[in-house]
Amino acid sequence: MNIIIKLSLKEWRKEKKITQKDLAIALSVSPNTILNWENSRSTPNVNQAIILADLLKVELEQIIF
């Protein structure tokens, strides 16, 4: 299953005042991975998308389709 982030991850992250580094630590990925997600160079896997939804306090359906 391909994960497609509907809205800008960067916008959500900044809205929640979460740094790339903090998000990377919470997801056990590098800050560069977060940067790549934000720039649509790569996408999170399903498990990472679930964690993102939880951290950003949004429904999973708001992140993926």
HUPE-V494912 format. One record per helix or strand of 3 or more residues. SS is the DSSP state (@ for helix, = for strand). FROM is the first residue (numbers start at 1). LEN is the number of residues. Records with the same first field share a line. If there is no record, write none. Layout:
# HUPE-V494912
SS: FROM-LEN + FROM-LEN
This chain:
# HUPE-V494912
@: 9-7 + 20-8 + 31-8 + 46-11 + 60-4
